[in-house]
């Protein structure tokens, strides 16, 4: 029987340790998917410096800046949190015309031109929606829709 | 919907990550329950394939029914094959949904409910049986006896070929590659069964091996050739042990974990910064995940004291059945929403296989129900519950096997490495669901 008790004690100790270490270890990554700090997409929610020009609905939405230089996208695969049913404004600065596919259900296409263009997409169901470029085949954004 | 071919997997939006508190709660629950099982559960083996279970009388009509099932399986296969040959190469072609969703993911619920489901409807098996009937040879034996030392290794290989096609190959949702894959599969199965009889299918057909393995968690079993109803854990314990079983479960579990991993922002950034075709690092990662799970599990099973008459190298395959509930838990967690929503989409698309505006099945005007997507908390709880349940059943199955195999003085301590690895798989799975 002492062996059995030993194992029970070991079990409890281990449980406590893993419980604690799991909490400690998992704290950090929660921030990872949130938003790519320091890289291009800016979540300019409330600080949108544009009080004069009309629509208040769009002000609460997310604004994401994308740059395409040749075949290189910035950001490249970043995760951005957005609210469902709200307009996501994509500001695309590109040196060539092209298109992005928003893999929501149903899919949405964003055709952009050379130079700077602004586009809006609305996603009305929770989930992770990839925004992809085809040619080159790259995931540009992952929109975490809640 | 727009009819263009996209180099993108099936389905639109993917599931949200599970909340961190649920992931931690799940991992802690798995750990606590595991050690409780170890400390408190029975000390003599409880499951015995040679007894137990309620025998059922099989009515004579069953033979007819089995041929009806074969005919239905064949009809479905031919219907989808028609769409694969004559249909349009777009994502609304039901071939992709039938192959990756109804067949591959559907194997899990169908086998949990009905036992070795795919074996009963498999077109490869039906064709092999018809050929055997024509030539007058007994179906289960071909020209040569199946080399038993090969065991399930061929299935580990064909399963890897499937998951590579599904998860890595960039053109997985184009008709040409899918047709080619299926033709190679069917060709291999028919040649193999001509040489080794239908035994070959039970060892090498990825869908049949997978389905029969998951079917071990159903209530339907066989004892001395008789149909019995018994507890899924007793049924699981009766899984035949053959070489390569550990590799089969390693490929199944590792590939599902890889499926979460490949969509994580971290991996995405790595593969997209390499500047080479994504398939290369993805292939490497799939190999690392599948081989890694196999090797880590194998190492944990042999890290115990054994009695003189027990060869240590047999232990990985002897314990491999205990991974099956963990696989099922993972599969449910990863694919439940995909299966429900893309499954509906496939049923709708199946009604118009050639994109001619037809509505052969009357399902063409169905609307997809997105209830599960709209309730992310319900979805996340389902996932955590599935993973923890699978984990608990796996631990119980491994514990019972340890009671049977390990000498008395190693029965408890000898289980520890395996228990740690199982907790690691479960915590890792939860972490991937949270981080992807």
Interface residues (C-beta under 8 A of the other chain):
Chain A: X3 X4 X7 X8 X10 X11 X12 X14 X15 X18 X19 X22 X23 X26 X29 X30 X32 X33 X76 X77 X78 X79 X101 X103 X104 X105 X106 X107 X109 X123 X125 X126 X127 X128 X129 X130 X132 X134 X137 X138 X139 X142 X144 X145 X146
Chain B: X1 X2 X6 X7 X8 X11 X12 X13 X14 X15 X16 X17 X20 X23 X24 X27 X28 X31 X32 X35 X36 X38 X39 X170 X263 X265 X266 X268 X269 X272 X273 X278 X341 X370 X373 X374 X376 X412 X423 X427 X431 X434 X435
